[in-house]
Amino acid sequence: MMSTSSFRRRSLAALVVATALGLSGCASGDEAPASSFVLLDGTTTTTADLKGKVTLVNFWATTCVTCVKEMPSLVSTHQKFKDKGYETIAVAMSYDQPAWVANYAQSRQLPFKVALDNTGELAKNWGDVKLTPTTYLVDKQGRIVKRFVGEPDFAALHNLIEDLLAKS
């Protein structure tokens, strides 16, 4: 018979493995999935439109505490690099109410593109994103350079963006 502590260790190990498997999907070096982002204003941006720019794609929700906490840092990152060939797209998860997303974007005057993932197709195509925030940094050629689950280290992110912008 298995002891309680042994059972707990095995259960924890199984949880770690299951979580790791659940986080699989788009990885560094992969081509960013061909995607069409429907923005709050009704226009559309595609991954093809973003080639030639360093792009941060952030999956978030208005009900996600960490997402709301990191949003000012995403805004300042966007402001710092937007004139150098950098783009930000914040993709609201399918379970987020469109009115809440629109209100959040307007009341915080988000300076970047905000998309709605009404069907969940974007999250599915980008590695079956379930945890928010999940953020991808895509280079000028359309390859995923880095994926962050949770709030990124913004100093390290800024260094990486600067390196990617310097490359042709």
Secondary structure, DSSP 4 states (H G I P E B T S, - for coil): ---HHHHHHHHHHHHHHHHHHHT-SS-TTSBPPP-EEEBTTS-EEETGGGTTSEEEEEEE-TT-HHHHHHHHHHHHHHHHHGGGTEEEEEEE-TTS-HHHHHHHHHHTT--SEEEE-TTSHHHHHTT---SSSEEEEE-TTSBEEEEEESS--HHHHHHHHHHHHH--
